[in-house]
Amino acid sequence: MPDKNLCTAGILFCMGCGSPRVDVNSWKSPGRAIVTCCNCGETGEMQGFTIGRSFAVTSGMIREAREDMAYPRRGTA
């Protein structure tokens, strides 16, 4: 059974500018999305996932998700 902390809705943030305004721009292959930040234009690939949009996300939800952001450790691959 998965950890309940991992079974929450996530908000995708741009690692370049921190904006949550990120969307699928195109598809490199059926399971590999090209995502783009609508704020700074940063792009990246995402495999095995897609994005669902909601217009009911509150600033409090974004603030809470931003405080819980996952970052890779420096010096790791």
PyMOL Python script that loads the backbone (N, CA, C, O; Angstrom):
from pymol import cmd

cmd.read_pdbstr("""\
ATOM      1  N   MET A   1       0.842  -1.186   0.000  1.00  0.00           N
ATOM      2  CA  MET A   1       0.000   0.000   0.000  1.00  0.00           C
ATOM      3  C   MET A   1       0.886   1.247   0.000  1.00  0.00           C
ATOM      4  O   MET A   1       1.844   1.323   0.769  1.00  0.00           O
ATOM      5  N   PRO A   2       0.573   2.228  -0.859  1.00  0.00           N
ATOM      6  CA  PRO A   2       1.406   3.433  -0.920  1.00  0.00           C
ATOM      7  C   PRO A   2       1.285   4.276   0.341  1.00  0.00           C
ATOM      8  O   PRO A   2       0.278   4.223   1.048  1.00  0.00           O
ATOM      9  N   ASP A   3       2.328   5.054   0.610  1.00  0.00           N
ATOM     10  CA  ASP A   3       2.332   5.987   1.723  1.00  0.00           C
ATOM     11  C   ASP A   3       1.225   7.012   1.506  1.00  0.00           C
ATOM     12  O   ASP A   3       1.125   7.579   0.418  1.00  0.00           O
ATOM     13  N   LYS A   4       0.391   7.263   2.515  1.00  0.00           N
ATOM     14  CA  LYS A   4      -0.720   8.209   2.365  1.00  0.00           C
ATOM     15  C   LYS A   4      -0.235   9.610   2.061  1.00  0.00           C
ATOM     16  O   LYS A   4      -0.972  10.388   1.456  1.00  0.00           O
ATOM     17  N   ASN A   5       0.986   9.965   2.461  1.00  0.00           N
ATOM     18  CA  ASN A   5       1.516  11.286   2.146  1.00  0.00           C
ATOM     19  C   ASN A   5       1.737  11.465   0.647  1.00  0.00           C
ATOM     20  O   ASN A   5       1.778  12.594   0.159  1.00  0.00           O
ATOM     21  N   LEU A   6       1.878  10.362  -0.086  1.00  0.00           N
ATOM     22  CA  LEU A   6       2.086  10.443  -1.524  1.00  0.00           C
ATOM     23  C   LEU A   6       0.772  10.435  -2.293  1.00  0.00           C
ATOM     24  O   LEU A   6       0.765  10.667  -3.503  1.00  0.00           O
ATOM     25  N   CYS A   7      -0.338  10.174  -1.614  1.00  0.00           N
ATOM     26  CA  CYS A   7      -1.640  10.068  -2.273  1.00  0.00           C
ATOM     27  C   CYS A   7      -2.417  11.375  -2.157  1.00  0.00           C
ATOM     28  O   CYS A   7      -3.565  11.388  -1.713  1.00  0.00           O
ATOM     29  N   THR A   8      -1.796  12.449  -2.551  1.00  0.00           N
ATOM     30  CA  THR A   8      -2.435  13.756  -2.538  1.00  0.00           C
ATOM     31  C   THR A   8      -2.389  14.335  -3.943  1.00  0.00           C
ATOM     32  O   THR A   8      -1.607  13.888  -4.782  1.00  0.00           O
ATOM     33  N   ALA A   9      -3.219  15.316  -4.191  1.00  0.00           N
ATOM     34  CA  ALA A   9      -3.163  16.008  -5.476  1.00  0.00           C
ATOM     35  C   ALA A   9      -1.925  16.888  -5.482  1.00  0.00           C
ATOM     36  O   ALA A   9      -1.628  17.546  -4.486  1.00  0.00           O
ATOM     37  N   GLY A  10      -1.211  16.906  -6.580  1.00  0.00           N
ATOM     38  CA  GLY A  10       0.004  17.693  -6.672  1.00  0.00           C
ATOM     39  C   GLY A  10      -0.190  18.923  -7.543  1.00  0.00           C
ATOM     40  O   GLY A  10      -1.093  18.973  -8.379  1.00  0.00           O
ATOM     41  N   ILE A  11       0.647  19.890  -7.343  1.00  0.00           N
ATOM     42  CA  ILE A  11       0.702  21.075  -8.195  1.00  0.00           C
ATOM     43  C   ILE A  11       2.104  21.121  -8.775  1.00  0.00           C
ATOM     44  O   ILE A  11       3.088  21.051  -8.039  1.00  0.00           O
ATOM     45  N   LEU A  12       2.195  21.237 -10.083  1.00  0.00           N
ATOM     46  CA  LEU A  12       3.480  21.246 -10.771  1.00  0.00           C
ATOM     47  C   LEU A  12       4.015  22.677 -10.811  1.00  0.00           C
ATOM     48  O   LEU A  12       3.306  23.599 -11.212  1.00  0.00           O
ATOM     49  N   PHE A  13       5.272  22.857 -10.392  1.00  0.00           N
ATOM     50  CA  PHE A  13       5.904  24.170 -10.384  1.00  0.00           C
ATOM     51  C   PHE A  13       7.085  24.187 -11.343  1.00  0.00           C
ATOM     52  O   PHE A  13       7.741  23.166 -11.549  1.00  0.00           O
ATOM     53  N   CYS A  14       7.350  25.337 -11.922  1.00  0.00           N
ATOM     54  CA  CYS A  14       8.536  25.538 -12.750  1.00  0.00           C
ATOM     55  C   CYS A  14       9.743  25.650 -11.829  1.00  0.00           C
ATOM     56  O   CYS A  14       9.713  26.419 -10.868  1.00  0.00           O
ATOM     57  N   MET A  15      10.799  24.901 -12.104  1.00  0.00           N
ATOM     58  CA  MET A  15      12.007  25.002 -11.285  1.00  0.00           C
ATOM     59  C   MET A  15      12.823  26.232 -11.649  1.00  0.00           C
ATOM     60  O   MET A  15      13.725  26.612 -10.903  1.00  0.00           O
ATOM     61  N   GLY A  16      12.526  26.863 -12.781  1.00  0.00           N
ATOM     62  CA  GLY A  16      13.239  28.065 -13.174  1.00  0.00           C
ATOM     63  C   GLY A  16      12.771  29.300 -12.415  1.00  0.00           C
ATOM     64  O   GLY A  16      13.590  30.082 -11.933  1.00  0.00           O
ATOM     65  N   CYS A  17      11.450  29.479 -12.307  1.00  0.00           N
ATOM     66  CA  CYS A  17      10.919  30.697 -11.688  1.00  0.00           C
ATOM     67  C   CYS A  17       9.956  30.445 -10.536  1.00  0.00           C
ATOM     68  O   CYS A  17       9.562  31.384  -9.845  1.00  0.00           O
ATOM     69  N   GLY A  18       9.564  29.171 -10.316  1.00  0.00           N
ATOM     70  CA  GLY A  18       8.658  28.848  -9.212  1.00  0.00           C
ATOM     71  C   GLY A  18       7.186  29.017  -9.526  1.00  0.00           C
ATOM     72  O   GLY A  18       6.350  28.842  -8.641  1.00  0.00           O
ATOM     73  N   SER A  19       6.847  29.351 -10.750  1.00  0.00           N
ATOM     74  CA  SER A  19       5.453  29.567 -11.124  1.00  0.00           C
ATOM     75  C   SER A  19       4.695  28.244 -11.214  1.00  0.00           C
ATOM     76  O   SER A  19       5.251  27.247 -11.675  1.00  0.00           O
ATOM     77  N   PRO A  20       3.431  28.222 -10.780  1.00  0.00           N
ATOM     78  CA  PRO A  20       2.608  27.033 -10.975  1.00  0.00           C
ATOM     79  C   PRO A  20       1.900  27.031 -12.335  1.00  0.00           C
ATOM     80  O   PRO A  20       1.117  26.124 -12.616  1.00  0.00           O
ATOM     81  N   ARG A  21       2.158  28.011 -13.162  1.00  0.00           N
ATOM     82  CA  ARG A  21       1.530  28.120 -14.486  1.00  0.00           C
ATOM     83  C   ARG A  21       2.310  27.301 -15.509  1.00  0.00           C
ATOM     84  O   ARG A  21       2.989  27.847 -16.379  1.00  0.00           O
ATOM     85  N   VAL A  22       2.197  25.973 -15.386  1.00  0.00           N
ATOM     86  CA  VAL A  22       2.921  25.025 -16.235  1.00  0.00           C
ATOM     87  C   VAL A  22       1.892  24.177 -16.965  1.00  0.00           C
ATOM     88  O   VAL A  22       0.908  23.741 -16.368  1.00  0.00           O
ATOM     89  N   ASP A  23       2.114  23.940 -18.255  1.00  0.00           N
ATOM     90  CA  ASP A  23       1.147  23.156 -19.030  1.00  0.00           C
ATOM     91  C   ASP A  23       1.870  22.323 -20.078  1.00  0.00           C
ATOM     92  O   ASP A  23       3.014  22.606 -20.437  1.00  0.00           O
ATOM     93  N   VAL A  24       1.180  21.287 -20.567  1.00  0.00           N
ATOM     94  CA  VAL A  24       1.719  20.461 -21.653  1.00  0.00           C
ATOM     95  C   VAL A  24       1.695  21.297 -22.927  1.00  0.00           C
ATOM     96  O   VAL A  24       0.647  21.797 -23.337  1.00  0.00           O
ATOM     97  N   ASN A  25       2.847  21.438 -23.539  1.00  0.00           N
ATOM     98  CA  ASN A  25       2.992  22.213 -24.764  1.00  0.00           C
ATOM     99  C   ASN A  25       2.843  21.321 -25.987  1.00  0.00           C
ATOM    100  O   ASN A  25       2.211  21.706 -26.970  1.00  0.00           O
ATOM    101  N   SER A  26       3.432  20.117 -25.922  1.00  0.00           N
ATOM    102  CA  SER A  26       3.370  19.169 -27.030  1.00  0.00           C
ATOM    103  C   SER A  26       3.752  17.797 -26.508  1.00  0.00           C
ATOM    104  O   SER A  26       4.042  17.627 -25.324  1.00  0.00           O
ATOM    105  N   TRP A  27       3.747  16.825 -27.401  1.00  0.00           N
ATOM    106  CA  TRP A  27       4.105  15.453 -27.030  1.00  0.00           C
ATOM    107  C   TRP A  27       5.287  15.005 -27.873  1.00  0.00           C
ATOM    108  O   TRP A  27       5.256  15.093 -29.100  1.00  0.00           O
ATOM    109  N   LYS A  28       6.326  14.526 -27.209  1.00  0.00           N
ATOM    110  CA  LYS A  28       7.496  13.989 -27.912  1.00  0.00           C
ATOM    111  C   LYS A  28       7.196  12.583 -28.406  1.00  0.00           C
ATOM    112  O   LYS A  28       7.639  12.188 -29.485  1.00  0.00           O
ATOM    113  N   SER A  29       6.438  11.824 -27.610  1.00  0.00           N
ATOM    114  CA  SER A  29       5.960  10.496 -27.956  1.00  0.00           C
ATOM    115  C   SER A  29       4.680  10.279 -27.151  1.00  0.00           C
ATOM    116  O   SER A  29       4.348  11.119 -26.315  1.00  0.00           O
ATOM    117  N   PRO A  30       3.949   9.183 -27.372  1.00  0.00           N
ATOM    118  CA  PRO A  30       2.674   9.011 -26.671  1.00  0.00           C
ATOM    119  C   PRO A  30       2.756   9.111 -25.139  1.00  0.00           C
ATOM    120  O   PRO A  30       1.776   9.522 -24.516  1.00  0.00           O
ATOM    121  N   GLY A  31       3.851   8.764 -24.528  1.00  0.00           N
ATOM    122  CA  GLY A  31       3.945   8.829 -23.076  1.00  0.00           C
ATOM    123  C   GLY A  31       4.896   9.887 -22.546  1.00  0.00           C
ATOM    124  O   GLY A  31       5.181   9.921 -21.349  1.00  0.00           O
ATOM    125  N   ARG A  32       5.395  10.759 -23.431  1.00  0.00           N
ATOM    126  CA  ARG A  32       6.396  11.756 -23.025  1.00  0.00           C
ATOM    127  C   ARG A  32       5.914  13.146 -23.435  1.00  0.00           C
ATOM    128  O   ARG A  32       5.893  13.490 -24.617  1.00  0.00           O
ATOM    129  N   ALA A  33       5.525  13.941 -22.425  1.00  0.00           N
ATOM    130  CA  ALA A  33       5.017  15.288 -22.659  1.00  0.00           C
ATOM    131  C   ALA A  33       6.142  16.311 -22.592  1.00  0.00           C
ATOM    132  O   ALA A  33       7.090  16.159 -21.821  1.00  0.00           O
ATOM    133  N   ILE A  34       6.029  17.341 -23.398  1.00  0.00           N
ATOM    134  CA  ILE A  34       6.903  18.502 -23.305  1.00  0.00           C
ATOM    135  C   ILE A  34       6.096  19.554 -22.542  1.00  0.00           C
ATOM    136  O   ILE A  34       5.059  20.015 -23.020  1.00  0.00           O
ATOM    137  N   VAL A  35       6.576  19.930 -21.360  1.00  0.00           N
ATOM    138  CA  VAL A  35       5.870  20.912 -20.538  1.00  0.00           C
ATOM    139  C   VAL A  35       6.589  22.252 -20.613  1.00  0.00           C
ATOM    140  O   VAL A  35       7.814  22.310 -20.721  1.00  0.00           O
ATOM    141  N   THR A  36       5.813  23.318 -20.554  1.00  0.00           N
ATOM    142  CA  THR A  36       6.352  24.669 -20.665  1.00  0.00           C
ATOM    143  C   THR A  36       5.766  25.545 -19.578  1.00  0.00           C
ATOM    144  O   THR A  36       4.572  25.473 -19.286  1.00  0.00           O
ATOM    145  N   CYS A  37       6.609  26.372 -18.981  1.00  0.00           N
ATOM    146  CA  CYS A  37       6.159  27.361 -18.006  1.00  0.00           C
ATOM    147  C   CYS A  37       5.566  28.535 -18.776  1.00  0.00           C
ATOM    148  O   CYS A  37       6.215  29.094 -19.660  1.00  0.00           O
ATOM    149  N   CYS A  38       4.343  28.904 -18.444  1.00  0.00           N
ATOM    150  CA  CYS A  38       3.677  30.020 -19.111  1.00  0.00           C
ATOM    151  C   CYS A  38       4.207  31.366 -18.629  1.00  0.00           C
ATOM    152  O   CYS A  38       3.886  32.404 -19.209  1.00  0.00           O
ATOM    153  N   ASN A  39       5.015  31.355 -17.572  1.00  0.00           N
ATOM    154  CA  ASN A  39       5.566  32.590 -17.026  1.00  0.00           C
ATOM    155  C   ASN A  39       6.933  32.922 -17.631  1.00  0.00           C
ATOM    156  O   ASN A  39       7.131  34.022 -18.147  1.00  0.00           O
ATOM    157  N   CYS A  40       7.887  31.964 -17.570  1.00  0.00           N
ATOM    158  CA  CYS A  40       9.254  32.260 -18.023  1.00  0.00           C
ATOM    159  C   CYS A  40       9.660  31.511 -19.293  1.00  0.00           C
ATOM    160  O   CYS A  40      10.716  31.796 -19.857  1.00  0.00           O
ATOM    161  N   GLY A  41       8.838  30.552 -19.757  1.00  0.00           N
ATOM    162  CA  GLY A  41       9.145  29.825 -20.980  1.00  0.00           C
ATOM    163  C   GLY A  41      10.034  28.606 -20.793  1.00  0.00           C
ATOM    164  O   GLY A  41      10.354  27.932 -21.772  1.00  0.00           O
ATOM    165  N   GLU A  42      10.445  28.303 -19.559  1.00  0.00           N
ATOM    166  CA  GLU A  42      11.247  27.096 -19.281  1.00  0.00           C
ATOM    167  C   GLU A  42      10.503  25.870 -19.804  1.00  0.00           C
ATOM    168  O   GLU A  42       9.287  25.770 -19.642  1.00  0.00           O
ATOM    169  N   THR A  43      11.222  24.938 -20.429  1.00  0.00           N
ATOM    170  CA  THR A  43      10.592  23.716 -20.924  1.00  0.00           C
ATOM    171  C   THR A  43      11.312  22.503 -20.366  1.00  0.00           C
ATOM    172  O   THR A  43      12.476  22.578 -19.972  1.00  0.00           O
ATOM    173  N   GLY A  44      10.605  21.387 -20.337  1.00  0.00           N
ATOM    174  CA  GLY A  44      11.183  20.128 -19.890  1.00  0.00           C
ATOM    175  C   GLY A  44      10.309  18.970 -20.327  1.00  0.00           C
ATOM    176  O   GLY A  44       9.183  19.162 -20.786  1.00  0.00           O
ATOM    177  N   GLU A  45      10.830  17.782 -20.183  1.00  0.00           N
ATOM    178  CA  GLU A  45      10.095  16.573 -20.538  1.00  0.00           C
ATOM    179  C   GLU A  45       9.554  15.908 -19.293  1.00  0.00           C
ATOM    180  O   GLU A  45      10.177  15.951 -18.232  1.00  0.00           O
ATOM    181  N   MET A  46       8.397  15.297 -19.425  1.00  0.00           N
ATOM    182  CA  MET A  46       7.776  14.571 -18.330  1.00  0.00           C
ATOM    183  C   MET A  46       7.247  13.258 -18.903  1.00  0.00           C
ATOM    184  O   MET A  46       6.431  13.259 -19.825  1.00  0.00           O
ATOM    185  N   GLN A  47       7.710  12.154 -18.357  1.00  0.00           N
ATOM    186  CA  GLN A  47       7.319  10.848 -18.879  1.00  0.00           C
ATOM    187  C   GLN A  47       6.383  10.145 -17.913  1.00  0.00           C
ATOM    188  O   GLN A  47       6.622  10.122 -16.706  1.00  0.00           O
ATOM    189  N   GLY A  48       5.312   9.571 -18.455  1.00  0.00           N
ATOM    190  CA  GLY A  48       4.403   8.747 -17.675  1.00  0.00           C
ATOM    191  C   GLY A  48       3.348   9.517 -16.895  1.00  0.00           C
ATOM    192  O   GLY A  48       2.584   8.917 -16.139  1.00  0.00           O
ATOM    193  N   PHE A  49       3.291  10.829 -17.062  1.00  0.00           N
ATOM    194  CA  PHE A  49       2.316  11.657 -16.351  1.00  0.00           C
ATOM    195  C   PHE A  49       1.749  12.689 -17.313  1.00  0.00           C
ATOM    196  O   PHE A  49       2.332  12.950 -18.366  1.00  0.00           O
ATOM    197  N   THR A  50       0.629  13.265 -16.959  1.00  0.00           N
ATOM    198  CA  THR A  50       0.071  14.386 -17.694  1.00  0.00           C
ATOM    199  C   THR A  50      -0.460  15.387 -16.684  1.00  0.00           C
ATOM    200  O   THR A  50      -0.337  15.163 -15.480  1.00  0.00           O
ATOM    201  N   ILE A  51      -1.040  16.473 -17.134  1.00  0.00           N
ATOM    202  CA  ILE A  51      -1.501  17.546 -16.260  1.00  0.00           C
ATOM    203  C   ILE A  51      -2.996  17.744 -16.459  1.00  0.00           C
ATOM    204  O   ILE A  51      -3.477  17.786 -17.591  1.00  0.00           O
ATOM    205  N   GLY A  52      -3.719  17.863 -15.374  1.00  0.00           N
ATOM    206  CA  GLY A  52      -5.130  18.234 -15.424  1.00  0.00           C
ATOM    207  C   GLY A  52      -5.269  19.648 -14.891  1.00  0.00           C
ATOM    208  O   GLY A  52      -4.683  19.981 -13.861  1.00  0.00           O
ATOM    209  N   ARG A  53      -6.025  20.470 -15.567  1.00  0.00           N
ATOM    210  CA  ARG A  53      -6.169  21.870 -15.160  1.00  0.00           C
ATOM    211  C   ARG A  53      -7.367  22.058 -14.250  1.00  0.00           C
ATOM    212  O   ARG A  53      -8.376  21.366 -14.380  1.00  0.00           O
ATOM    213  N   SER A  54      -7.248  22.991 -13.335  1.00  0.00           N
ATOM    214  CA  SER A  54      -8.357  23.388 -12.469  1.00  0.00           C
ATOM    215  C   SER A  54      -8.313  24.895 -12.314  1.00  0.00           C
ATOM    216  O   SER A  54      -7.253  25.482 -12.097  1.00  0.00           O
ATOM    217  N   PHE A  55      -9.467  25.507 -12.427  1.00  0.00           N
ATOM    218  CA  PHE A  55      -9.541  26.952 -12.257  1.00  0.00           C
ATOM    219  C   PHE A  55      -9.995  27.307 -10.845  1.00  0.00           C
ATOM    220  O   PHE A  55     -10.236  28.476 -10.543  1.00  0.00           O
ATOM    221  N   ALA A  56     -10.114  26.292  -9.973  1.00  0.00           N
ATOM    222  CA  ALA A  56     -10.572  26.515  -8.608  1.00  0.00           C
ATOM    223  C   ALA A  56      -9.448  26.385  -7.582  1.00  0.00           C
ATOM    224  O   ALA A  56      -9.717  26.240  -6.389  1.00  0.00           O
ATOM    225  N   VAL A  57      -8.206  26.436  -8.025  1.00  0.00           N
ATOM    226  CA  VAL A  57      -7.068  26.342  -7.116  1.00  0.00           C
ATOM    227  C   VAL A  57      -6.907  27.695  -6.423  1.00  0.00           C
ATOM    228  O   VAL A  57      -6.815  28.732  -7.080  1.00  0.00           O
ATOM    229  N   THR A  58      -6.873  27.672  -5.097  1.00  0.00           N
ATOM    230  CA  THR A  58      -6.773  28.919  -4.343  1.00  0.00           C
ATOM    231  C   THR A  58      -5.313  29.293  -4.098  1.00  0.00           C
ATOM    232  O   THR A  58      -4.416  28.460  -4.227  1.00  0.00           O
ATOM    233  N   SER A  59      -5.093  30.544  -3.747  1.00  0.00           N
ATOM    234  CA  SER A  59      -3.731  30.979  -3.434  1.00  0.00           C
ATOM    235  C   SER A  59      -3.200  30.232  -2.217  1.00  0.00           C
ATOM    236  O   SER A  59      -1.997  29.984  -2.124  1.00  0.00           O
ATOM    237  N   GLY A  60      -4.074  29.872  -1.286  1.00  0.00           N
ATOM    238  CA  GLY A  60      -3.656  29.091  -0.122  1.00  0.00           C
ATOM    239  C   GLY A  60      -3.179  27.702  -0.509  1.00  0.00           C
ATOM    240  O   GLY A  60      -2.212  27.197   0.063  1.00  0.00           O
ATOM    241  N   MET A  61      -3.844  27.078  -1.474  1.00  0.00           N
ATOM    242  CA  MET A  61      -3.421  25.758  -1.948  1.00  0.00           C
ATOM    243  C   MET A  61      -2.060  25.842  -2.619  1.00  0.00           C
ATOM    244  O   MET A  61      -1.211  24.974  -2.420  1.00  0.00           O
ATOM    245  N   ILE A  62      -1.850  26.887  -3.413  1.00  0.00           N
ATOM    246  CA  ILE A  62      -0.557  27.063  -4.081  1.00  0.00           C
ATOM    247  C   ILE A  62       0.529  27.329  -3.045  1.00  0.00           C
ATOM    248  O   ILE A  62       1.623  26.774  -3.147  1.00  0.00           O
ATOM    249  N   ARG A  63       0.248  28.158  -2.063  1.00  0.00           N
ATOM    250  CA  ARG A  63       1.227  28.455  -1.007  1.00  0.00           C
ATOM    251  C   ARG A  63       1.608  27.180  -0.254  1.00  0.00           C
ATOM    252  O   ARG A  63       2.788  26.937  -0.001  1.00  0.00           O
ATOM    253  N   GLU A  64       0.607  26.362   0.107  1.00  0.00           N
ATOM    254  CA  GLU A  64       0.868  25.107   0.822  1.00  0.00           C
ATOM    255  C   GLU A  64       1.716  24.160  -0.029  1.00  0.00           C
ATOM    256  O   GLU A  64       2.652  23.542   0.477  1.00  0.00           O
ATOM    257  N   ALA A  65       1.391  24.043  -1.317  1.00  0.00           N
ATOM    258  CA  ALA A  65       2.160  23.167  -2.207  1.00  0.00           C
ATOM    259  C   ALA A  65       3.578  23.694  -2.397  1.00  0.00           C
ATOM    260  O   ALA A  65       4.530  22.914  -2.444  1.00  0.00           O
ATOM    261  N   ARG A  66       3.724  25.012  -2.506  1.00  0.00           N
ATOM    262  CA  ARG A  66       5.059  25.603  -2.686  1.00  0.00           C
ATOM    263  C   ARG A  66       5.938  25.319  -1.470  1.00  0.00           C
ATOM    264  O   ARG A  66       7.135  25.073  -1.616  1.00  0.00           O
ATOM    265  N   GLU A  67       5.357  25.350  -0.282  1.00  0.00           N
ATOM    266  CA  GLU A  67       6.111  25.067   0.948  1.00  0.00           C
ATOM    267  C   GLU A  67       6.550  23.602   1.012  1.00  0.00           C
ATOM    268  O   GLU A  67       7.493  23.266   1.728  1.00  0.00           O
ATOM    269  N   ASP A  68       5.866  22.732   0.264  1.00  0.00           N
ATOM    270  CA  ASP A  68       6.149  21.301   0.283  1.00  0.00           C
ATOM    271  C   ASP A  68       6.864  20.837  -0.994  1.00  0.00           C
ATOM    272  O   ASP A  68       6.957  19.635  -1.245  1.00  0.00           O
ATOM    273  N   MET A  69       7.366  21.779  -1.798  1.00  0.00           N
ATOM    274  CA  MET A  69       7.993  21.424  -3.076  1.00  0.00           C
ATOM    275  C   MET A  69       9.138  20.438  -2.900  1.00  0.00           C
ATOM    276  O   MET A  69       9.914  20.525  -1.948  1.00  0.00           O
ATOM    277  N   ALA A  70       9.228  19.507  -3.829  1.00  0.00           N
ATOM    278  CA  ALA A  70      10.346  18.551  -3.846  1.00  0.00           C
ATOM    279  C   ALA A  70      11.430  19.087  -4.761  1.00  0.00           C
ATOM    280  O   ALA A  70      11.159  19.462  -5.901  1.00  0.00           O
ATOM    281  N   TYR A  71      12.647  19.124  -4.267  1.00  0.00           N
ATOM    282  CA  TYR A  71      13.807  19.528  -5.051  1.00  0.00           C
ATOM    283  C   TYR A  71      14.823  18.405  -5.027  1.00  0.00           C
ATOM    284  O   TYR A  71      14.983  17.739  -4.004  1.00  0.00           O
ATOM    285  N   PRO A  72      15.522  18.179  -6.150  1.00  0.00           N
ATOM    286  CA  PRO A  72      16.596  17.186  -6.103  1.00  0.00           C
ATOM    287  C   PRO A  72      17.736  17.714  -5.217  1.00  0.00           C
ATOM    288  O   PRO A  72      17.974  18.919  -5.136  1.00  0.00           O
ATOM    289  N   ARG A  73      18.411  16.804  -4.577  1.00  0.00           N
ATOM    290  CA  ARG A  73      19.569  17.201  -3.778  1.00  0.00           C
ATOM    291  C   ARG A  73      20.686  17.639  -4.684  1.00  0.00           C
ATOM    292  O   ARG A  73      20.879  17.076  -5.761  1.00  0.00           O
ATOM    293  N   ARG A  74      21.416  18.631  -4.259  1.00  0.00           N
ATOM    294  CA  ARG A  74      22.561  19.109  -5.045  1.00  0.00           C
ATOM    295  C   ARG A  74      23.629  18.012  -5.085  1.00  0.00           C
ATOM    296  O   ARG A  74      23.888  17.350  -4.080  1.00  0.00           O
ATOM    297  N   GLY A  75      24.237  17.830  -6.245  1.00  0.00           N
ATOM    298  CA  GLY A  75      25.308  16.853  -6.390  1.00  0.00           C
ATOM    299  C   GLY A  75      24.818  15.452  -6.698  1.00  0.00           C
ATOM    300  O   GLY A  75      25.618  14.518  -6.746  1.00  0.00           O
ATOM    301  N   THR A  76      23.493  15.282  -6.913  1.00  0.00           N
ATOM    302  CA  THR A  76      22.981  13.949  -7.264  1.00  0.00           C
ATOM    303  C   THR A  76      22.527  13.965  -8.699  1.00  0.00           C
ATOM    304  O   THR A  76      22.194  15.016  -9.246  1.00  0.00           O
ATOM    305  N   ALA A  77      22.513  12.807  -9.304  1.00  0.00           N
ATOM    306  CA  ALA A  77      22.090  12.694 -10.708  1.00  0.00           C
ATOM    307  C   ALA A  77      20.596  12.689 -10.804  1.00  0.00           C
ATOM    308  O   ALA A  77      20.047  12.601 -11.902  1.00  0.00           O
TER     309      ALA A  77
END
""", "prot")
cmd.dss("prot")
cmd.show_as("cartoon", "prot")
cmd.util.cbc("prot")
cmd.orient("prot")
